[in-house]
Amino acid sequence: MNKHSRKFAPEHIQFVKENITGNHYKDVADMFCKKFGIELSKNQIIGLVRRNNLHNGIKGNKYCYLNGMKTRIKKGDKPWNNKPLGSEKITFGIVRIKVADPRVYKAKHVLIWESIHGNVPKNHVVIFADGNRNNFDIDNLLLVKRSELLVMNNRKYITSDPELTKLGKQISGLILSVSKRKKNERD
């Protein structure tokens, strides 16, 4: 037995059984010390409670600590680091805007494109024609099928020149059409 473990007498266990319900572990440790003259830590009481399959009935810690001060966050309260709607953050180089609570963000370039053209269709993405993720000019935002984007990335058709990127989108569309036609002829 190590110096931290303790063999408890039956009366010690019975005392804890009678006093654990509704009390915090530290309070039970203090009561134990007053009753028996034996100092126990909160962790020793927790160990005794768990070994004997007891429960204090208290659910979790409702307090949080901010700069060393004990505070309580009530249901419905917003945490101190909550950002207002419309706040921007950058994730993996993409500017995102908070559109709903809690923490619902959408890419800024997609929001700009959707404000003019409507929702992005299924299996499509909006890319930056010049590759600059901070150029939100509507003429720089290009709607591309995911399959076209795969071809564009594989063949390096996305460049810093928006006109070449747009041409690369058209070429990718042609490549996919030819590929689809060849597949249909084989079947």
Phi, psi and omega in degrees: 000130181278172186291342182270339180273156184219140176270121182264138176286157180305324180291330176294314181296319180296320179299315180295319179302320183284337188245357185285323186298122177083001181245148176285153184301319180297320179295320178295321178298320178294318179295321179299317180297317179296320184286314188250350182074019180246123179280126176235147175275165176302319181294327177293321177294318178301316179298316179298317180297315182291319180296332181257012176054047178257164179218143178270349177080002180266128184265108169058182179256117183274005182251150170234161183246127179235115183054039178082353181263136179282124180230165178234130175260115181274157178303133181094340177287148177262140180294161184298334183263014179292133180263142179288159176303142181092353178293149180249147171216159180247124178234119181053038177082358180258128177283127180239147181242135178288122183248345180200163176263153345272132173052051175253114183242153176224146182299134183299318182294327177291318178299318179296313180298316181293330180295337181257319188253353184092187184298148176289126180297159178300143180064027175233158175222160176253126180240168176268120184297326181264003179078355180273112184286359177248007178261097185265015176299133184301329178289344180267351181264128189233125176277127185224140172292148179300323179295322177294320180298323177300313179295317181299319179290317181296324183261004178060046179274354177268117184233181176281348177265112184300326180293320177293323178295318178296321176295320177299325176296315180296317179298318178299319177299318178295317179300316180294321179296315179298316180298318180294317180297316178299320179296318180295325179292326180288326183282000000 
